[in-house]
Amino acid sequence: MKSRVTRSAIKGMGVCLAVMGGAGLLLAGASASAAGKAPRVPQFEPDPLWSQALPNKWVTGMVGGIAVDSRDNVWVFHRPATIPDGERAASLTPPQAECCIPAPAVIEFDTKGRFLQAWGGPGPGYEWFTTQHGIFVDHKDNVWLSGSAKDDNQILKFSKSGQFLMQIGHAGKNRGSNDTENVGGPASLFVYPKTNELFVGDGYFNHRVVVFDADTGKYKRHWGAYGKPPVDDYRFPPRPELITGEPPVQFNNPVHGVIVTNDDLVYVADRTNNRFQVFALDGTFIKEVFQARNTLQAEGTVHGLAVSPDPAQRFLYVMDGSNKAIRIYDRKSLELLASVGGHAGHNAREFFHAHSLTVDSRGNLFIGEVNNGQRYYKYAYKGMGPAAVAPGRE
């Protein structure tokens, strides 16, 4: 394990008050809608100064995943190997400039964006990833990690401080979408406290959701699109036909996101098929929603999923990387209400290659970008407001 750097976390009554205030605003919006008034949705503003500079001249690469823990600390899982030489010149032999050095792959920040600790990398007892991707911090403060390369057929579980706890699967051993021991480039991880199960969006090479016991790593069940068995030799039509023809009967690659809501529903991001599907915990299919289905870009339109933090989790947030937007849905009706963003770029209010998102207990959104984005940032929750016409409403 690489060396770990720590900083004491900040706690205080203000955190509790802010959490209560955010949940109250969301509930107020829900009540207004129930009363038949004009729909009101969460409002967001970019907070470009949220994160402070990393110590040690550290720099980050593509952000594969981003997560929030029970204290609202933010965890970033990035890809050190993707940092261009010009941005890691101090680490070259001989050094080419004074700045900079790749940071460890896992970085934790407090609620104010202050660096707390960093760890991650090859170590004894486990197989590290070729391409860092998914991260999730569960209700017991365990940190789950996954990779998206072809040989990333394992999931790793660490303590909050970076102590290795468990590995599920083995690198280079994937036997396909019906393998009960290994995974295939798993993109997304979610531990559901009610059942203590790990749900995996699997993935970049498999076509399924797979579920493991979160304590033992024991295989529980898996399913493909519509709750049917996944088939790896299914041939998808050319993209123009894919987005206009009959709905595909299989998940496409990658199965890029999975979350479980308080009412026992599983939401799965079928990214390249421009849709997400909803299931019961046992894999029974309930519903699907196509998002900006006419998008020809092969990246697809459903990159990541999150829900608002009110007890009813009234709003579903869906990251649309191709169209540079976050879509806001009424989670019960799955009606598209509004969108955030819609403009490409590298500045505030612009998304470049938005890839992952998460939400904290105050309703703030945190976003990670890949490719030349190489950044993580915050969209601050600003209360409820009127819903603008949603770009791409279908």
ChimeraX attribute file (.defattr): number of C-alpha atoms within 10 A of each C-alpha:
attribute: neighborCount
match mode: 1-to-1
recipient: residues
	/A:1	13
	/A:2	13
	/A:3	10
	/A:4	14
	/A:5	14
	/A:6	12
	/A:7	13
	/A:8	9
	/A:9	14
	/A:10	13
	/A:11	11
	/A:12	7
	/A:13	7
	/A:14	9
	/A:15	16
	/A:16	12
	/A:17	11
	/A:18	14
	/A:19	17
	/A:20	14
	/A:21	15
	/A:22	23
	/A:23	20
	/A:24	15
	/A:25	18
	/A:26	25
	/A:27	19
	/A:28	15
	/A:29	22
	/A:30	20
	/A:31	13
	/A:32	13
	/A:33	14
	/A:34	11
	/A:35	10
	/A:36	8
	/A:37	10
	/A:38	13
	/A:39	19
	/A:40	21
	/A:41	24
	/A:42	21
	/A:43	19
	/A:44	20
	/A:45	15
	/A:46	18
	/A:47	15
	/A:48	14
	/A:49	11
	/A:50	16
	/A:51	17
	/A:52	11
	/A:53	13
	/A:54	18
	/A:55	10
	/A:56	11
	/A:57	15
	/A:58	17
	/A:59	20
	/A:60	26
	/A:61	26
	/A:62	26
	/A:63	28
	/A:64	29
	/A:65	32
	/A:66	29
	/A:67	25
	/A:68	25
	/A:69	22
	/A:70	13
	/A:71	15
	/A:72	19
	/A:73	21
	/A:74	25
	/A:75	26
	/A:76	26
	/A:77	29
	/A:78	33
	/A:79	25
	/A:80	22
	/A:81	16
	/A:82	17
	/A:83	20
	/A:84	12
	/A:85	14
	/A:86	12
	/A:87	17
	/A:88	25
	/A:89	19
	/A:90	19
	/A:91	18
	/A:92	13
	/A:93	7
	/A:94	8
	/A:95	12
	/A:96	14
	/A:97	13
	/A:98	11
	/A:99	17
	/A:100	22
	/A:101	20
	/A:102	24
	/A:103	22
	/A:104	22
	/A:105	21
	/A:106	24
	/A:107	22
	/A:108	25
	/A:109	22
	/A:110	22
	/A:111	19
	/A:112	14
	/A:113	18
	/A:114	19
	/A:115	23
	/A:116	19
	/A:117	22
	/A:118	24
	/A:119	20
	/A:120	22
	/A:121	16
	/A:122	11
	/A:123	11
	/A:124	8
	/A:125	11
	/A:126	18
	/A:127	18
	/A:128	21
	/A:129	23
	/A:130	16
	/A:131	21
	/A:132	27
	/A:133	28
	/A:134	30
	/A:135	29
	/A:136	26
	/A:137	25
	/A:138	22
	/A:139	13
	/A:140	12
	/A:141	15
	/A:142	21
	/A:143	24
	/A:144	25
	/A:145	27
	/A:146	30
	/A:147	30
	/A:148	26
	/A:149	21
	/A:150	19
	/A:151	19
	/A:152	29
	/A:153	29
	/A:154	27
	/A:155	28
	/A:156	20
	/A:157	24
	/A:158	18
	/A:159	15
	/A:160	18
	/A:161	17
	/A:162	20
	/A:163	14
	/A:164	19
	/A:165	15
	/A:166	18
	/A:167	18
	/A:168	19
	/A:169	21
	/A:170	19
	/A:171	23
	/A:172	15
	/A:173	17
	/A:174	23
	/A:175	14
	/A:176	18
	/A:177	24
	/A:178	21
	/A:179	16
	/A:180	18
	/A:181	17
	/A:182	24
	/A:183	36
	/A:184	31
	/A:185	33
	/A:186	34
	/A:187	29
	/A:188	33
	/A:189	29
	/A:190	23
	/A:191	24
	/A:192	20
	/A:193	14
	/A:194	8
	/A:195	11
	/A:196	14
	/A:197	20
	/A:198	23
	/A:199	26
	/A:200	28
	/A:201	30
	/A:202	31
	/A:203	29
	/A:204	22
	/A:205	25
	/A:206	30
	/A:207	29
	/A:208	35
	/A:209	30
	/A:210	27
	/A:211	26
	/A:212	21
	/A:213	16
	/A:214	22
	/A:215	12
	/A:216	11
	/A:217	18
	/A:218	15
	/A:219	18
	/A:220	14
	/A:221	15
	/A:222	23
	/A:223	21
	/A:224	24
	/A:225	26
	/A:226	20
	/A:227	21
	/A:228	15
	/A:229	15
	/A:230	22
	/A:231	18
	/A:232	16
	/A:233	7
	/A:234	12
	/A:235	10
	/A:236	14
	/A:237	11
	/A:238	8
	/A:239	16
	/A:240	12
	/A:241	11
	/A:242	18
	/A:243	21
	/A:244	10
	/A:245	10
	/A:246	8
	/A:247	12
	/A:248	16
	/A:249	15
	/A:250	22
	/A:251	31
	/A:252	27
	/A:253	21
	/A:254	27
	/A:255	32
	/A:256	32
	/A:257	32
	/A:258	25
	/A:259	22
	/A:260	22
	/A:261	17
	/A:262	12
	/A:263	11
	/A:264	14
	/A:265	18
	/A:266	24
	/A:267	24
	/A:268	29
	/A:269	28
	/A:270	31
	/A:271	26
	/A:272	25
	/A:273	28
	/A:274	27
	/A:275	21
	/A:276	27
	/A:277	20
	/A:278	23
	/A:279	20
	/A:280	15
	/A:281	18
	/A:282	15
	/A:283	21
	/A:284	15
	/A:285	19
	/A:286	14
	/A:287	12
	/A:288	18
	/A:289	15
	/A:290	17
	/A:291	22
	/A:292	20
	/A:293	19
	/A:294	16
	/A:295	19
	/A:296	17
	/A:297	14
	/A:298	12
	/A:299	18
	/A:300	26
	/A:301	30
	/A:302	31
	/A:303	28
	/A:304	29
	/A:305	26
	/A:306	24
	/A:307	24
	/A:308	25
	/A:309	20
	/A:310	20
	/A:311	12
	/A:312	17
	/A:313	19
	/A:314	19
	/A:315	26
	/A:316	21
	/A:317	24
	/A:318	25
	/A:319	28
	/A:320	29
	/A:321	25
	/A:322	24
	/A:323	24
	/A:324	22
	/A:325	24
	/A:326	26
	/A:327	25
	/A:328	25
	/A:329	20
	/A:330	19
	/A:331	17
	/A:332	11
	/A:333	9
	/A:334	14
	/A:335	15
	/A:336	22
	/A:337	20
	/A:338	25
	/A:339	25
	/A:340	23
	/A:341	17
	/A:342	19
	/A:343	13
	/A:344	17
	/A:345	13
	/A:346	14
	/A:347	10
	/A:348	14
	/A:349	17
	/A:350	17
	/A:351	26
	/A:352	22
	/A:353	23
	/A:354	29
	/A:355	27
	/A:356	30
	/A:357	26
	/A:358	25
	/A:359	26
	/A:360	24
	/A:361	21
	/A:362	26
	/A:363	27
	/A:364	23
	/A:365	24
	/A:366	22
	/A:367	24
	/A:368	26
	/A:369	25
	/A:370	22
	/A:371	15
	/A:372	14
	/A:373	18
	/A:374	22
	/A:375	20
	/A:376	27
	/A:377	20
	/A:378	23
	/A:379	21
	/A:380	19
	/A:381	19
	/A:382	15
	/A:383	20
	/A:384	19
	/A:385	14
	/A:386	14
	/A:387	16
	/A:388	13
	/A:389	11
	/A:390	14
	/A:391	17
	/A:392	17
	/A:393	13
	/A:394	11
